[in-house]
Amino acid sequence: MKDWIPFIIISIIMLVILIRLISRHHDTWWQRVTLFSGWFYAYFICRICFAPAPFAFTPTHEIHYFLFHGIILNLVPFQAMDTAFWLNVVMTVPAGIYYALIWQPHSGYSIFLFGILTGLTIETTQFIINWFVQLGRWVEVDDLITNAVGVWLGILIIVALKHTPVNSWLQKLKVTF
């Protein structure tokens, strides 16, 4: 049961965020679609990354890792470019799309930061949860890299779509604060 405590805390935080989203009355219907689907996506990512019973794919070969207080750390990048590697990229493409629609990063620096901070947030949170409840999650530099690449691809998708007829629809989905 103690394994579930961090995810329960995260769920409570996510519930508070949902209540705040519901209380935003000035958003259009399309903006609400962006915010609520973004919330569901974020909660799904929290479930995948921070709850017990990880989704695991067996590596195709041996990976060299370090143990730190029982936490598995992979600090050597690109040891296994297997299914899990590519799924990490795919998993965070929607995050980049939501960042582009909700926060509209304009500079290359902010786009770079969105990608890196997403990976750092996920991996640091997994490290902290592992420290307290030993979920057995791997904390990997590959995940940091693939999460960042996924975010960057998502942002690039929105940037590319701005130059198509879809742009008028994208403008409806953009959220303003």
Backbone as ProteinMPNN parsed JSONL, in Angstrom:
{"seq_chain_A": "MKDWIPFIIISIIMLVILIRLISRHHDTWWQRVTLFSGWFYAYFICRICFAPAPFAFTPTHEIHYFLFHGIILNLVPFQAMDTAFWLNVVMTVPAGIYYALIWQPHSGYSIFLFGILTGLTIETTQFIINWFVQLGRWVEVDDLITNAVGVWLGILIIVALKHTPVNSWLQKLKVTF", "coords_chain_A": {"N_chain_A": [[0.813, -1.202, 0.0], [1.997, 1.223, 0.71], [3.43, 1.86, -1.528], [1.659, 3.123, -3.193], [1.194, 5.611, -2.1], [2.712, 7.987, -2.986], [1.599, 8.302, -5.594], [-1.075, 8.699, -4.954], [-0.914, 11.151, -3.614], [-0.02, 12.743, -5.759], [-2.285, 12.442, -7.366], [-4.194, 13.814, -5.842], [-3.182, 16.416, -6.024], [-3.47, 16.736, -8.788], [-6.256, 16.633, -8.915], [-6.95, 19.011, -7.61], [-5.932, 20.809, -9.492], [-7.652, 20.177, -11.616], [-10.105, 21.063, -10.552], [-9.583, 23.795, -10.455], [-9.37, 24.269, -13.192], [-11.978, 23.75, -14.003], [-13.241, 25.887, -12.819], [-12.581, 28.018, -14.416], [-14.181, 30.272, -16.166], [-14.081, 31.946, -18.34], [-13.053, 30.832, -20.628], [-13.236, 29.696, -24.037], [-15.222, 27.154, -25.709], [-13.51, 25.557, -27.265], [-11.002, 26.152, -26.135], [-11.398, 25.046, -23.633], [-11.53, 22.379, -24.377], [-8.838, 21.982, -25.067], [-7.588, 22.461, -22.523], [-8.823, 20.539, -20.782], [-8.372, 18.08, -22.109], [-5.62, 18.182, -22.067], [-5.22, 18.02, -19.311], [-6.177, 15.393, -18.802], [-4.308, 13.968, -20.315], [-1.923, 14.637, -18.904], [-2.5, 13.452, -16.433], [-2.618, 10.782, -17.179], [0.059, 10.388, -17.933], [1.237, 10.749, -15.433], [0.228, 8.472, -14.172], [1.435, 6.431, -15.653], [4.154, 6.944, -15.147], [4.566, 7.314, -12.355], [3.177, 5.585, -10.678], [2.751, 2.403, -8.957], [3.484, -0.885, -10.39], [4.95, -0.782, -12.973], [4.993, -0.171, -16.499], [6.678, -2.331, -18.41], [9.278, -3.099, -20.683], [11.178, -5.678, -21.947], [14.657, -5.386, -22.081], [16.708, -5.702, -25.008], [19.329, -6.386, -24.794], [22.188, -6.497, -22.547], [22.273, -3.956, -20.077], [24.286, -1.51, -18.665], [24.272, -0.343, -15.444], [23.924, 1.713, -12.474], [23.644, 1.294, -8.949], [22.07, 3.125, -6.467], [21.459, 3.534, -3.278], [19.566, 1.497, -3.577], [18.219, 2.377, -5.791], [17.85, 2.176, -9.235], [20.031, 3.411, -11.544], [20.612, 4.583, -14.741], [23.1, 5.997, -16.277], [24.448, 6.125, -18.611], [24.051, 7.031, -21.822], [22.031, 5.817, -24.598], [22.326, 2.997, -24.57], [20.432, 1.082, -25.013], [18.437, 1.114, -27.587], [15.631, 0.426, -27.806], [12.201, -0.783, -27.876], [11.035, 0.57, -25.645], [12.608, 2.852, -25.546], [11.884, 4.292, -27.897], [9.148, 4.544, -27.446], [9.128, 6.31, -25.322], [9.749, 8.701, -26.598], [7.468, 8.999, -28.238], [5.534, 9.139, -26.229], [5.819, 11.695, -25.13], [5.343, 13.526, -27.149], [2.658, 14.569, -27.315], [2.811, 16.258, -25.051], [4.486, 18.328, -25.91], [2.827, 19.394, -27.884], [0.684, 20.326, -26.306], [2.108, 22.193, -24.709], [2.755, 24.053, -26.696], [0.206, 24.95, -27.399], [-0.839, 25.949, -25.016], [1.108, 27.507, -23.583], [2.576, 28.719, -25.575], [5.501, 28.819, -26.48], [8.069, 30.919, -27.705], [10.769, 31.458, -28.266], [13.823, 29.792, -29.23], [15.272, 29.049, -27.028], [13.333, 28.856, -24.948], [11.803, 26.762, -25.946], [13.725, 24.735, -25.956], [14.142, 24.58, -23.164], [11.557, 23.746, -22.255], [11.511, 21.112, -23.231], [13.795, 19.873, -21.967], [13.213, 20.351, -19.231], [10.854, 18.91, -18.924], [11.691, 16.2, -19.173], [13.564, 16.189, -17.034], [11.869, 16.722, -14.857], [10.157, 14.463, -14.805], [12.045, 12.338, -14.453], [13.41, 13.135, -12.099], [11.297, 13.167, -10.268], [10.617, 10.44, -10.332], [12.991, 9.437, -9.23], [12.883, 10.534, -6.617], [10.489, 9.373, -5.646], [11.227, 6.665, -5.803], [13.262, 6.735, -3.908], [11.857, 7.038, -1.514], [9.818, 5.023, -1.468], [10.705, 2.809, -2.897], [9.926, 1.86, -5.613], [11.085, 0.516, -7.684], [11.562, 1.609, -10.11], [13.413, 2.575, -12.996], [15.811, 5.115, -13.276], [16.739, 7.028, -15.822], [19.131, 8.394, -18.083], [18.615, 8.208, -20.756], [15.824, 8.374, -20.834], [15.422, 11.022, -20.102], [16.527, 12.305, -22.327], [14.947, 11.244, -24.459], [12.377, 12.043, -23.666], [12.653, 14.825, -23.85], [13.149, 15.09, -26.62], [10.697, 14.168, -27.645], [8.95, 16.193, -26.694], [10.016, 18.407, -28.077], [9.481, 17.605, -30.713], [6.669, 17.618, -30.654], [6.135, 20.372, -30.265], [7.265, 21.322, -32.637], [5.52, 20.173, -34.476], [3.173, 21.688, -34.081], [4.17, 24.217, -34.803], [4.74, 23.72, -37.513], [2.155, 23.172, -38.434], [1.017, 25.655, -38.292], [1.418, 26.853, -40.678], [-0.411, 25.927, -42.446], [-3.759, 25.204, -43.706], [-4.984, 24.381, -41.368], [-4.36, 26.088, -39.374], [-6.25, 28.077, -38.606], [-8.044, 26.638, -37.053], [-6.298, 25.755, -35.033], [-5.785, 28.187, -33.773], [-8.146, 28.58, -32.392], [-7.926, 26.641, -30.45], [-5.861, 27.515, -28.851], [-4.821, 28.645, -25.672], [-5.295, 31.388, -23.504], [-3.886, 33.283, -20.872]], "CA_chain_A": [[0.0, 0.0, 0.0], [2.839, 2.423, 0.766], [3.86, 2.161, -2.892], [0.649, 3.957, -3.836], [1.075, 6.917, -1.441], [3.114, 9.11, -3.854], [0.638, 8.502, -6.675], [-2.284, 9.271, -4.345], [-0.616, 12.574, -3.406], [-0.037, 13.357, -7.09], [-3.683, 12.464, -7.8], [-4.863, 14.905, -5.127], [-2.718, 17.65, -6.669], [-4.126, 16.791, -10.099], [-7.668, 16.942, -8.671], [-7.0, 20.454, -7.335], [-5.753, 21.468, -10.791], [-8.9, 19.985, -12.363], [-11.114, 21.967, -9.981], [-9.247, 25.152, -10.921], [-9.724, 24.347, -14.615], [-13.44, 23.823, -14.086], [-13.681, 27.216, -12.377], [-12.237, 29.022, -15.433], [-15.414, 30.473, -16.931], [-13.885, 32.828, -19.487], [-12.511, 30.093, -21.77], [-14.171, 29.227, -25.055], [-15.398, 25.699, -25.719], [-12.295, 24.962, -27.827], [-9.941, 26.274, -25.132], [-11.689, 24.046, -22.599], [-11.099, 21.094, -24.947], [-7.381, 21.936, -24.894], [-7.226, 22.359, -21.108], [-9.257, 19.278, -20.171], [-7.643, 16.956, -22.715], [-4.263, 18.295, -21.523], [-5.251, 17.496, -17.942], [-6.27, 13.927, -18.893], [-3.002, 13.496, -20.779], [-0.965, 14.763, -17.795], [-2.825, 12.441, -15.42], [-2.206, 9.511, -17.776], [1.519, 10.33, -17.81], [1.52, 10.518, -14.004], [-0.072, 7.061, -13.889], [2.472, 5.606, -16.276], [5.504, 7.205, -14.627], [4.724, 7.453, -10.909], [2.39, 4.613, -9.917], [3.313, 1.043, -8.96], [3.227, -1.742, -11.552], [5.409, -0.084, -14.166], [4.899, -0.803, -17.8], [8.075, -2.667, -18.685], [9.646, -3.81, -21.894], [12.435, -6.365, -21.689], [15.733, -4.925, -22.962], [17.196, -6.721, -25.939], [20.691, -6.752, -24.416], [22.586, -6.069, -21.205], [22.445, -2.526, -19.848], [25.134, -1.234, -17.505], [23.614, 0.652, -14.608], [24.448, 1.911, -11.127], [22.67, 1.248, -7.857], [22.28, 4.165, -5.469], [20.455, 3.307, -2.231], [18.527, 0.632, -4.124], [17.611, 3.001, -6.969], [18.573, 1.811, -10.45], [20.368, 4.59, -12.344], [21.32, 4.384, -16.003], [23.682, 7.292, -16.621], [25.141, 5.993, -19.893], [22.987, 7.109, -22.825], [21.95, 5.04, -25.834], [22.717, 1.591, -24.431], [19.363, 0.239, -25.55], [17.461, 1.86, -28.378], [14.617, -0.598, -28.016], [10.82, -0.306, -27.907], [10.812, 1.549, -24.576], [13.307, 4.078, -25.943], [11.071, 5.024, -28.872], [7.857, 4.876, -26.836], [9.327, 7.519, -24.521], [9.623, 9.84, -27.513], [6.052, 9.093, -28.609], [4.76, 9.487, -25.035], [5.889, 13.117, -24.798], [4.949, 14.39, -28.266], [1.493, 15.377, -26.92], [3.217, 17.309, -24.105], [4.945, 19.446, -26.729], [1.646, 19.996, -28.52], [-0.018, 21.103, -25.276], [2.927, 23.365, -24.368], [2.62, 25.032, -27.776], [-1.146, 25.511, -27.387], [-1.171, 26.609, -23.749], [2.097, 28.521, -23.199], [3.108, 29.304, -26.802], [6.914, 29.224, -26.405], [8.454, 31.585, -28.952], [12.209, 31.425, -28.541], [14.464, 28.48, -29.229], [15.684, 28.778, -25.648], [12.182, 28.375, -24.168], [11.456, 25.44, -26.482], [14.748, 23.843, -25.407], [13.863, 24.392, -21.738], [10.359, 22.922, -22.086], [11.89, 19.719, -23.44], [14.704, 19.398, -20.915], [12.539, 20.367, -17.927], [9.895, 17.804, -18.879], [12.454, 14.994, -18.838], [14.113, 16.327, -15.679], [10.777, 16.612, -13.884], [9.732, 13.061, -14.718], [13.106, 11.495, -13.891], [13.657, 13.543, -10.711], [10.166, 12.681, -9.469], [10.791, 8.993, -10.188], [14.091, 9.225, -8.286], [12.4, 10.845, -5.264], [9.531, 8.328, -5.254], [12.025, 5.457, -5.549], [14.007, 6.947, -2.663], [10.974, 6.867, -0.36], [8.998, 3.796, -1.442], [11.351, 1.748, -3.666], [9.041, 1.31, -6.646], [11.844, -0.283, -8.638], [11.648, 2.32, -11.394], [14.737, 2.964, -13.46], [16.014, 6.529, -13.556], [17.65, 6.884, -16.961], [19.474, 9.55, -18.895], [17.904, 8.007, -22.027], [14.462, 8.888, -20.694], [15.519, 12.478, -20.131], [16.771, 12.686, -23.724], [13.794, 10.91, -25.304], [11.261, 12.913, -23.28], [12.92, 16.143, -24.436], [12.955, 14.991, -28.074], [9.256, 14.09, -27.874], [8.388, 17.536, -26.495], [10.445, 19.249, -29.193], [8.718, 17.197, -31.905], [5.3, 18.111, -30.49], [6.136, 21.817, -30.53], [7.517, 21.494, -34.073], [4.284, 19.83, -35.196], [2.294, 22.86, -34.029], [4.806, 25.263, -35.616], [4.535, 23.351, -38.922], [0.73, 23.282, -38.763], [0.659, 27.076, -38.389], [1.577, 27.253, -42.074], [-1.373, 25.137, -43.22], [-5.137, 25.641, -43.458], [-5.388, 23.964, -40.02], [-3.99, 27.149, -38.44], [-7.43, 28.762, -38.043], [-8.559, 25.761, -35.988], [-5.319, 25.81, -33.94], [-5.966, 29.447, -33.046], [-9.278, 28.384, -31.471], [-7.488, 25.763, -29.364], [-4.861, 28.188, -28.015], [-5.323, 29.145, -24.39], [-4.669, 32.624, -23.037], [-3.987, 33.489, -19.421]], "C_chain_A": [[0.857, 1.267, 0.0], [3.35, 2.817, -0.616], [2.913, 3.137, -3.59], [0.586, 5.366, -3.255], [1.547, 8.068, -2.335], [2.113, 9.37, -4.98], [-0.667, 9.08, -6.145], [-2.083, 10.766, -4.103], [-0.644, 13.323, -4.74], [-1.469, 13.461, -7.602], [-4.46, 13.583, -7.118], [-4.464, 16.251, -5.731], [-3.393, 17.817, -8.028], [-5.614, 17.119, -9.962], [-7.85, 18.432, -8.383], [-6.849, 21.238, -8.639], [-7.022, 21.345, -11.624], [-9.987, 20.924, -11.855], [-10.847, 23.407, -10.428], [-9.579, 25.319, -12.402], [-11.231, 24.488, -14.792], [-13.928, 25.225, -13.738], [-13.316, 28.33, -13.361], [-13.432, 29.203, -16.363], [-15.221, 31.311, -18.19], [-13.344, 32.112, -20.727], [-13.607, 29.724, -22.757], [-14.279, 27.703, -24.97], [-14.123, 25.018, -26.209], [-11.129, 25.048, -26.85], [-10.146, 25.274, -24.0], [-11.309, 22.643, -23.089], [-9.588, 20.94, -24.761], [-7.01, 21.69, -23.441], [-7.608, 21.011, -20.506], [-8.569, 18.069, -20.798], [-6.183, 16.983, -22.26], [-4.183, 17.753, -20.109], [-5.302, 15.964, -17.968], [-4.945, 13.324, -19.362], [-1.987, 13.527, -19.636], [-1.228, 13.709, -16.72], [-2.413, 11.045, -15.904], [-0.691, 9.331, -17.659], [1.919, 10.09, -16.36], [1.277, 9.056, -13.644], [1.019, 6.154, -14.448], [3.808, 5.731, -15.54], [5.648, 7.095, -13.114], [3.931, 6.465, -10.073], [3.098, 3.257, -9.913], [2.914, 0.285, -10.226], [3.646, -1.04, -12.832], [5.164, -0.908, -15.423], [6.328, -1.077, -18.239], [8.203, -3.404, -20.01], [11.018, -4.414, -21.645], [13.509, -5.846, -22.634], [16.249, -6.066, -23.829], [18.62, -7.148, -25.629], [21.007, -6.167, -23.039], [22.801, -4.555, -21.144], [23.279, -2.351, -18.586], [24.505, -0.096, -16.712], [24.306, 0.72, -13.256], [23.313, 1.743, -10.134], [23.045, 2.319, -6.842], [21.153, 4.057, -4.457], [19.274, 2.493, -2.769], [17.827, 1.19, -5.351], [18.48, 2.67, -8.178], [18.769, 3.067, -11.294], [21.11, 4.16, -13.599], [21.814, 5.749, -16.452], [24.446, 7.267, -17.935], [24.082, 5.987, -20.998], [23.154, 6.117, -23.974], [22.49, 3.623, -25.724], [21.675, 0.674, -25.06], [18.357, 1.115, -26.278], [16.385, 0.873, -28.815], [13.223, 0.032, -28.031], [10.571, 0.776, -26.874], [11.463, 2.892, -24.911], [12.413, 4.917, -26.857], [9.699, 5.384, -28.317], [7.964, 6.093, -25.923], [9.249, 8.773, -25.382], [8.149, 10.061, -27.833], [5.207, 9.588, -27.431], [4.746, 10.995, -24.781], [5.619, 14.055, -25.973], [3.695, 15.192, -27.903], [1.84, 16.486, -25.924], [3.696, 18.537, -24.874], [3.799, 20.158, -27.42], [0.895, 20.852, -27.511], [0.783, 22.323, -24.844], [2.738, 24.453, -25.416], [1.245, 25.693, -27.766], [-1.443, 26.322, -26.129], [-0.185, 27.729, -23.416], [2.749, 29.214, -24.386], [4.57, 29.763, -26.673], [7.368, 29.791, -27.753], [9.937, 31.465, -29.274], [12.727, 29.991, -28.535], [14.879, 28.064, -27.831], [14.515, 28.234, -24.823], [11.732, 27.003, -24.657], [12.435, 24.4, -25.946], [14.453, 23.537, -23.939], [12.628, 23.535, -21.491], [10.705, 21.446, -22.232], [12.735, 19.163, -22.312], [13.992, 19.326, -19.568], [11.476, 19.279, -17.811], [10.602, 16.516, -18.486], [13.012, 15.038, -17.43], [13.036, 16.16, -14.612], [10.352, 15.163, -13.706], [10.799, 12.222, -14.026], [13.423, 11.855, -12.439], [12.538, 13.054, -9.803], [10.256, 11.172, -9.283], [11.902, 8.68, -9.188], [13.607, 9.442, -6.85], [11.424, 9.778, -4.782], [10.268, 7.029, -4.957], [12.767, 5.552, -4.224], [13.127, 6.618, -1.455], [10.241, 5.532, -0.326], [9.545, 2.667, -2.306], [10.399, 1.078, -4.662], [9.778, 0.41, -7.628], [11.911, 0.342, -10.016], [13.105, 2.612, -11.724], [14.735, 4.476, -13.665], [17.113, 6.58, -14.613], [17.896, 8.195, -17.684], [18.803, 9.428, -20.267], [16.493, 8.584, -21.963], [14.451, 10.412, -20.731], [15.663, 12.962, -21.575], [15.534, 12.427, -24.581], [12.573, 11.747, -24.948], [11.433, 14.298, -23.89], [12.674, 16.121, -25.944], [11.464, 14.925, -28.411], [8.583, 15.443, -27.731], [8.755, 18.438, -27.666], [9.691, 18.899, -30.471], [7.282, 17.704, -31.833], [5.194, 19.594, -30.778], [6.351, 22.074, -32.017], [6.292, 21.147, -34.915], [3.348, 21.032, -35.223], [2.866, 23.998, -34.871], [4.581, 24.973, -37.1], [3.077, 23.52, -39.331], [0.26, 24.728, -38.857], [0.696, 27.56, -39.83], [0.673, 26.442, -43.002], [-2.775, 25.693, -42.967], [-5.656, 25.288, -42.055], [-5.148, 25.086, -39.003], [-5.2, 27.849, -37.825], [-8.053, 27.938, -36.916], [-7.62, 25.773, -34.785], [-5.483, 27.075, -33.116], [-7.124, 29.345, -32.053], [-8.869, 27.562, -30.256], [-6.498, 26.432, -28.42], [-5.52, 28.783, -26.778], [-4.573, 30.418, -24.038], [-4.891, 32.763, -21.539], [-3.974, 34.961, -19.109]], "O_chain_A": [[0.498, 2.264, -0.627], [3.668, 3.983, -0.849], [3.327, 3.886, -4.475], [-0.023, 6.244, -3.867], [0.831, 9.064, -2.438], [1.812, 10.523, -5.289], [-1.305, 9.879, -6.831], [-2.987, 11.561, -4.361], [-1.223, 14.405, -4.838], [-1.832, 14.467, -8.211], [-5.295, 14.231, -7.749], [-5.311, 17.122, -5.927], [-3.835, 18.912, -8.376], [-6.171, 17.814, -10.812], [-8.803, 19.044, -8.864], [-7.559, 22.219, -8.861], [-7.429, 22.309, -12.272], [-10.712, 21.518, -12.653], [-11.78, 24.147, -10.741], [-10.02, 26.389, -12.823], [-11.697, 25.256, -15.633], [-14.916, 25.698, -14.299], [-13.709, 29.478, -13.153], [-13.666, 28.378, -17.247], [-16.122, 31.375, -19.027], [-13.195, 32.738, -21.777], [-14.751, 29.474, -22.376], [-13.521, 27.054, -24.249], [-13.698, 24.014, -25.637], [-10.344, 24.105, -26.748], [-9.182, 24.72, -23.471], [-10.827, 21.819, -22.312], [-9.118, 19.882, -24.344], [-6.203, 20.806, -23.151], [-6.807, 20.402, -19.797], [-8.218, 17.126, -20.088], [-5.571, 15.93, -22.085], [-3.203, 17.106, -19.74], [-4.557, 15.309, -17.24], [-4.516, 12.286, -18.856], [-1.268, 12.55, -19.422], [-0.29, 13.14, -16.162], [-1.919, 10.231, -15.124], [-0.216, 8.245, -17.326], [2.836, 9.315, -16.087], [2.05, 8.47, -12.886], [1.464, 5.221, -13.781], [4.506, 4.738, -15.336], [6.741, 6.809, -12.627], [4.013, 6.512, -8.845], [3.945, 2.994, -10.766], [2.108, 0.763, -11.024], [2.808, -0.735, -13.681], [5.133, -2.139, -15.409], [7.107, -0.142, -18.419], [7.354, -4.21, -20.391], [11.924, -3.723, -21.179], [13.317, -5.854, -23.85], [16.228, -7.232, -23.434], [19.081, -8.167, -26.143], [20.203, -5.444, -22.452], [23.419, -3.958, -22.025], [23.005, -2.975, -17.561], [24.241, 0.98, -17.249], [25.162, -0.105, -12.936], [22.156, 2.019, -10.449], [24.195, 2.407, -6.412], [20.019, 4.443, -4.741], [18.12, 2.776, -2.447], [16.933, 0.545, -5.897], [19.696, 2.859, -8.148], [17.803, 3.708, -11.706], [22.117, 3.456, -13.524], [21.037, 6.563, -16.949], [25.03, 8.275, -18.333], [23.3, 5.042, -21.1], [24.254, 5.651, -24.273], [23.054, 3.1, -26.686], [22.009, -0.391, -25.58], [17.527, 1.777, -25.654], [16.244, 0.535, -29.99], [13.09, 1.247, -28.182], [9.961, 1.798, -27.187], [10.917, 3.947, -24.588], [12.211, 6.107, -26.616], [9.141, 6.421, -28.678], [6.993, 6.832, -25.766], [8.735, 9.799, -24.936], [7.642, 11.176, -27.714], [4.272, 10.367, -27.62], [3.758, 11.52, -24.268], [5.665, 15.273, -25.8], [3.662, 16.396, -28.158], [1.22, 17.55, -25.952], [3.346, 19.664, -24.523], [3.797, 21.384, -27.53], [0.509, 21.98, -27.819], [0.205, 23.389, -24.631], [2.581, 25.628, -25.082], [1.128, 26.874, -28.091], [-2.216, 27.279, -26.176], [-0.612, 28.808, -23.003], [3.424, 30.226, -24.197], [4.849, 30.96, -26.746], [7.087, 29.218, -28.805], [10.312, 31.379, -30.443], [12.143, 29.102, -27.915], [14.845, 26.884, -27.485], [14.678, 27.265, -24.082], [11.321, 26.167, -23.851], [12.03, 23.314, -25.533], [14.505, 22.382, -23.517], [12.644, 22.679, -20.607], [10.244, 20.619, -21.445], [12.429, 18.105, -21.761], [14.148, 18.347, -18.839], [11.224, 18.776, -16.716], [10.164, 15.817, -17.571], [12.948, 14.046, -16.704], [13.269, 15.528, -13.582], [10.204, 14.691, -12.579], [10.486, 11.469, -13.104], [13.679, 10.963, -11.63], [12.795, 12.58, -8.696], [9.997, 10.671, -8.188], [11.769, 7.755, -8.386], [13.888, 8.63, -5.969], [11.515, 9.324, -3.642], [9.969, 6.36, -3.968], [12.887, 4.563, -3.502], [13.585, 5.999, -0.495], [10.062, 4.963, 0.751], [8.881, 1.638, -2.432], [10.111, -0.115, -4.56], [9.148, -0.379, -8.333], [12.277, -0.323, -10.985], [13.92, 2.863, -10.837], [13.765, 5.04, -14.17], [18.262, 6.226, -14.348], [16.984, 9.001, -17.872], [18.459, 10.442, -20.876], [16.024, 9.204, -22.916], [13.561, 11.015, -21.33], [15.0, 13.912, -21.989], [15.118, 13.297, -25.347], [11.808, 12.125, -25.835], [10.472, 14.881, -24.392], [12.056, 17.039, -26.484], [11.019, 15.564, -29.364], [7.739, 15.807, -28.55], [7.903, 19.154, -28.191], [9.304, 19.789, -31.228], [6.736, 18.169, -32.834], [4.266, 20.031, -31.459], [5.7, 22.942, -32.598], [6.057, 21.763, -35.954], [2.79, 21.36, -36.27], [2.12, 24.674, -35.58], [4.265, 25.884, -37.864], [2.79, 23.96, -40.444], [-0.789, 24.998, -39.441], [0.073, 28.567, -40.165], [0.959, 26.292, -44.189], [-2.955, 26.557, -42.11], [-6.661, 25.842, -41.61], [-5.677, 25.036, -37.893], [-5.179, 28.18, -36.639], [-8.537, 28.499, -35.933], [-8.079, 25.798, -33.643], [-5.338, 27.044, -31.894], [-7.082, 29.959, -30.987], [-9.397, 27.757, -29.162], [-6.312, 25.964, -27.297], [-6.616, 29.342, -26.834], [-3.364, 30.515, -24.246], [-5.946, 32.406, -21.013], [-4.05, 35.346, -17.942]]}, "name": "protein", "num_of_chains": 1, "seq": "MKDWIPFIIISIIMLVILIRLISRHHDTWWQRVTLFSGWFYAYFICRICFAPAPFAFTPTHEIHYFLFHGIILNLVPFQAMDTAFWLNVVMTVPAGIYYALIWQPHSGYSIFLFGILTGLTIETTQFIINWFVQLGRWVEVDDLITNAVGVWLGILIIVALKHTPVNSWLQKLKVTF"}
